[in-house]
């Protein structure tokens, strides 16, 4: 009779730290460029690394010379959609380059994109988001830069780097979260999460820190000097049949806006989570606070709504 095997220790199954990773992001050109005009329909930021994203479905055409067909033959049945970008603004004093767009916004729409490979194989790929204004004009693209092993081993607890890219291909803001020590509840101090925001990349701009609380999910927004600026609080967990709202409050308790995650509806467990957020705040709010509120949205998404889809074979076994 074969002796029973010893159980696998969790420490052996999940190492303490993810493997080292060399970023595949290719930044755009650093040469001076003119500000885009309204309705600009370019091929997408030159730094957009969709060729390095396994299974990534390109949101924008890759450019190049058009294919010439004989006269009378038109093979371009479905031309690529034209992307309308928000008009560019001149640099503003005391504002990191690329964040001047926020000065004209009182509403931001964040749309997570569907990855074809993840939809078919359940292989978790880098998250991508489109960021638009209330008119539907593109403002930024947010791209996750995490290696395949870390992403599929740690899932929603993974450390991540999110790069905010403007229409010129410039990385105007970066968000970093270390490996999250998962816990059974949000009351445990070891489960508190922190997001560091950099703008320009490499220069700390501020922090989003999760606050302990057994009844609500709470965050505090801090400046680069760790000064407490704003509070954000939401429900105990993500609502299963309605929109989830996180309220933005000043230190004296006054409400100045909200982050609303739209309910996805009743979808099969095999469909990857694709979330849409709506952020509202006063138009005259300081640009740094707008940027930090904007960054909080992605920490909320990873904390509460970055669930792993159920493979079809496993779902069939559960039904049987």
matplotlib code that plots the C-alpha trace (Angstrom):
import matplotlib.pyplot as plt

x = [0.0, 1.3, 1.9, -0.3, 1.5, 2.0, -0.2, 1.3, 2.1, 0.6, 4.0, 5.3, 2.3, 2.3, 5.8, 6.1, 6.9, 6.1, 9.0, 10.9, 9.4, 10.8, 8.2, 7.1, 5.8, 7.3, 6.9, 5.8, 8.0, 9.5, 9.8, 7.5, 4.1, 1.2, -2.0, -4.7, -7.7, -11.3, -12.4, -8.8, -8.9, -5.4, -4.1, -3.9, -1.0, 2.3, 3.2, 0.1, 1.6, -1.2, 1.3, 2.9, -0.4, -1.2, -4.6, -5.2, -7.8, -6.5, -8.8, -7.1, -5.8, -2.0, -1.5, 0.8, 0.3, -3.2, -3.8, -4.5, -7.1, -8.0, -10.5, -14.1, -13.2, -13.7, -12.5, -12.9, -16.4, -16.1, -13.8, -12.1, -14.0, -12.8, -11.7, -12.5, -10.1, -10.7, -9.1, -5.7, -4.9, -1.8, 0.3, -1.0, 1.2, 1.7, 0.1, 2.0, 2.2, -0.8, -3.2, -4.4, -7.3, -8.8, -9.2, -12.3, -13.9, -16.6, -17.5, -15.2, -16.3, -14.1, -14.8, -12.9, -12.2, -12.9, -9.9, -10.6, -8.1, -9.5, -13.0, -12.2, -9.5, -10.0, -6.3, -6.2, -4.6, -3.6, -6.5, -7.2, -9.5, -10.8, -11.3, -13.8, -15.5, -19.2, -19.3, -17.8, -14.4, -11.3, -9.2, -6.8, -6.1, -5.1, -3.0, -1.9, 1.7, 2.0, 3.7, 1.6, 2.8, 2.0, -1.3, -2.6, -1.1, -2.2, -5.3, -7.0, -4.3, -1.5, 0.9, 0.2, 1.4, -1.2, 0.0, -2.2, -1.5, -2.6, -3.3, 0.3, 1.5, 2.9, 2.7, 1.3, 0.5, 1.4, -0.4, 1.4, 0.1, 2.3, 1.3, -1.9, -1.9, -5.4, -7.5, -11.0, -12.3, -11.5, -11.1, -7.7, -4.9, -2.8, -5.4, -5.4, -4.3, -2.4, -2.1, 0.8, 0.2, 3.0, 2.9, 5.1, 6.1, 8.8, 7.6, 5.1, 2.0, -0.2, -1.6, -5.0, -5.0, -7.7, -9.1, -10.2, -13.9, -16.1, -19.3, -18.0, -15.2, -13.4, -10.4, -8.5, -6.8, -3.4, -1.0, 2.6, 3.5, 0.9, -1.5, -5.1, -7.2, -10.5, -12.5, -14.2, -16.6, -18.9, -21.0, -19.8, -19.2, -20.1, -23.9, -25.1, -28.1, -27.7, -25.1, -22.4, -21.8, -18.8, -19.2, -16.5, -16.5, -14.4, -12.8, -15.8, -18.2, -19.5, -20.2, -18.5, -19.0, -19.2, -17.7, -20.5, -19.9, -22.6, -24.3, -23.3, -26.6, -27.0, -24.2, -22.8, -19.8, -17.7, -17.8, -14.8, -15.7, -15.8, -16.7, -17.9, -17.4, -18.8, -16.8, -18.4, -16.8, -17.0, -15.5, -13.5, -11.9, -8.1, -6.5, -4.4, -7.6, -9.3, -6.4, -6.3, -10.1, -9.6, -6.9, -9.1, -11.5, -8.9, -8.1, -11.8, -12.0, -9.2, -10.4, -14.0, -14.8, -11.7, -13.1, -11.8, -14.3, -15.3, -14.0, -16.7, -15.6, -15.7, -19.1, -20.5, -19.2, -20.9, -24.2, -23.9]
y = [0.0, 3.4, 5.7, 8.9, 12.0, 14.9, 17.9, 20.8, 23.8, 27.1, 28.7, 26.2, 26.7, 30.4, 32.0, 35.1, 37.4, 37.2, 36.7, 39.6, 41.1, 43.3, 45.8, 45.4, 48.9, 51.0, 54.7, 57.1, 59.7, 62.4, 65.0, 68.1, 67.6, 69.9, 69.7, 67.5, 69.2, 68.2, 65.0, 63.9, 60.3, 59.0, 55.4, 55.5, 56.3, 55.1, 53.8, 51.5, 48.0, 45.8, 43.8, 42.6, 41.8, 38.1, 37.8, 41.5, 42.7, 46.0, 48.9, 50.9, 50.1, 49.6, 52.0, 51.2, 51.4, 50.6, 47.5, 48.4, 46.2, 46.2, 48.7, 47.9, 45.7, 47.1, 44.8, 47.3, 46.3, 47.3, 50.3, 50.7, 53.1, 56.6, 57.5, 61.0, 62.5, 65.3, 68.6, 69.2, 72.0, 74.1, 73.3, 74.7, 76.0, 73.7, 70.8, 67.6, 67.3, 65.5, 66.1, 69.5, 67.7, 67.2, 70.9, 70.9, 67.7, 67.2, 63.7, 60.8, 57.5, 54.5, 51.5, 48.2, 46.4, 42.8, 40.6, 37.9, 35.4, 35.7, 35.3, 32.0, 30.4, 32.0, 33.0, 36.2, 39.0, 42.5, 44.9, 47.8, 50.7, 53.5, 56.8, 59.3, 62.5, 63.1, 63.7, 60.3, 61.8, 59.7, 61.3, 58.6, 54.9, 52.9, 49.8, 47.2, 46.1, 42.7, 39.5, 36.4, 34.2, 36.8, 37.7, 34.1, 33.0, 35.8, 37.0, 40.0, 40.0, 40.5, 43.5, 45.7, 48.7, 50.8, 53.3, 56.2, 57.1, 60.2, 60.6, 61.4, 58.1, 59.8, 58.1, 60.9, 59.0, 55.7, 53.7, 51.0, 48.5, 45.9, 42.3, 42.3, 40.0, 38.6, 38.2, 37.0, 40.4, 44.1, 44.6, 43.0, 45.6, 43.2, 43.3, 47.1, 48.1, 51.1, 52.6, 54.9, 57.5, 59.0, 62.0, 62.3, 58.6, 58.2, 61.2, 60.4, 62.4, 61.0, 57.9, 56.1, 54.2, 51.7, 52.3, 49.6, 49.2, 46.2, 47.8, 49.8, 49.9, 53.2, 55.0, 58.1, 60.2, 61.5, 64.0, 63.2, 64.5, 62.1, 64.8, 63.6, 65.3, 63.4, 60.4, 57.9, 55.3, 52.7, 49.6, 46.5, 44.8, 45.0, 45.0, 42.0, 43.4, 47.2, 49.9, 50.3, 53.8, 55.2, 58.6, 61.3, 63.4, 66.3, 66.0, 67.8, 65.3, 67.3, 65.3, 66.5, 63.6, 59.9, 56.9, 54.7, 51.2, 50.2, 46.9, 44.4, 42.4, 38.7, 37.2, 33.7, 32.9, 32.1, 35.8, 37.8, 40.8, 43.9, 47.0, 50.5, 53.4, 56.9, 59.5, 62.9, 65.8, 69.6, 71.2, 73.6, 70.9, 71.0, 68.9, 66.8, 65.8, 64.9, 62.7, 60.9, 60.3, 59.0, 56.6, 55.3, 53.9, 51.3, 50.2, 49.7, 47.6, 45.3, 45.0, 44.2, 43.4, 41.6, 38.2, 35.2, 33.7, 30.1, 27.7, 26.0, 22.5, 23.4, 25.1, 21.9, 19.8, 22.1, 21.8, 18.0]
z = [0.0, -0.9, 2.0, 2.0, 0.8, 3.1, 2.6, 0.6, 2.7, 1.6, 1.9, -0.7, -3.0, -2.9, -2.4, -0.3, -3.2, -6.9, -9.4, -10.8, -13.9, -16.7, -17.9, -21.5, -21.7, -24.6, -23.9, -26.6, -28.2, -25.9, -28.7, -28.4, -30.0, -30.6, -28.6, -30.3, -31.7, -30.9, -32.6, -33.1, -34.6, -34.5, -34.5, -30.7, -28.4, -29.7, -26.3, -26.2, -25.7, -27.1, -29.2, -25.9, -24.3, -24.7, -26.2, -26.1, -28.6, -30.1, -29.5, -32.2, -35.7, -35.8, -38.8, -41.8, -45.5, -46.8, -48.9, -52.6, -54.4, -58.1, -59.3, -58.4, -55.4, -51.9, -49.2, -46.4, -45.4, -41.8, -41.4, -38.0, -35.6, -35.3, -31.8, -30.6, -28.1, -25.7, -27.0, -25.5, -23.1, -22.6, -19.5, -16.2, -13.3, -10.4, -12.4, -13.4, -17.2, -18.7, -15.8, -17.1, -18.7, -15.2, -14.8, -17.2, -15.9, -13.3, -14.4, -15.5, -17.1, -16.7, -18.9, -18.5, -21.8, -22.6, -23.4, -26.0, -24.6, -21.1, -22.4, -24.2, -22.0, -18.6, -18.7, -16.8, -18.8, -18.0, -17.3, -19.6, -19.2, -21.4, -19.6, -21.1, -20.3, -20.2, -24.0, -24.7, -25.7, -24.8, -22.1, -21.0, -21.3, -18.2, -18.8, -16.3, -16.5, -14.6, -15.7, -16.5, -13.6, -10.9, -12.5, -12.6, -9.3, -7.1, -9.0, -7.2, -4.5, -7.0, -6.9, -9.9, -11.8, -13.7, -16.3, -17.3, -21.0, -22.8, -26.5, -27.2, -25.8, -22.6, -19.3, -17.2, -14.0, -12.5, -9.7, -7.7, -5.2, -3.4, -2.9, -0.8, 2.3, 1.9, 5.0, 5.8, 6.7, 6.3, 10.0, 10.1, 10.1, 7.9, 5.2, 4.8, 1.3, 0.1, -3.4, -4.3, -7.1, -9.0, -11.4, -13.3, -13.0, -10.3, -8.3, -5.5, -5.9, -3.1, -1.5, -1.1, 2.1, 3.2, 6.7, 9.1, 9.7, 10.2, 8.8, 5.8, 3.3, 3.9, 2.4, 3.2, 0.5, 1.5, -0.1, -0.8, 2.7, 4.2, 5.0, 5.4, 2.6, 1.9, 3.1, 0.8, 2.2, 0.7, 1.6, 3.4, 0.0, -3.6, -4.1, -6.1, -7.7, -7.9, -8.4, -5.7, -4.6, -2.7, -1.3, -1.3, 1.9, 3.2, 6.7, 8.3, 6.7, 3.8, 0.6, -2.6, -5.0, -5.5, -7.3, -8.7, -10.0, -12.5, -11.9, -14.6, -14.4, -14.1, -16.2, -16.3, -14.0, -17.1, -18.2, -17.0, -14.8, -16.9, -14.8, -15.6, -13.2, -13.0, -11.0, -10.1, -8.2, -8.3, -11.4, -9.3, -7.1, -7.1, -9.8, -7.3, -5.5, -8.7, -9.7, -6.4, -6.5, -10.0, -8.8, -5.9, -8.5, -9.6, -6.0, -5.5, -8.7, -7.7, -4.1, -4.7, -8.3, -9.7, -9.4, -11.3, -13.8, -13.3, -16.0, -18.1, -17.0, -13.3, -13.7, -15.3, -12.4, -9.9, -11.8, -11.8]

ax = plt.figure().add_subplot(projection="3d")
ax.plot(x, y, z, "-o")
ax.set_aspect("equal")
plt.show()
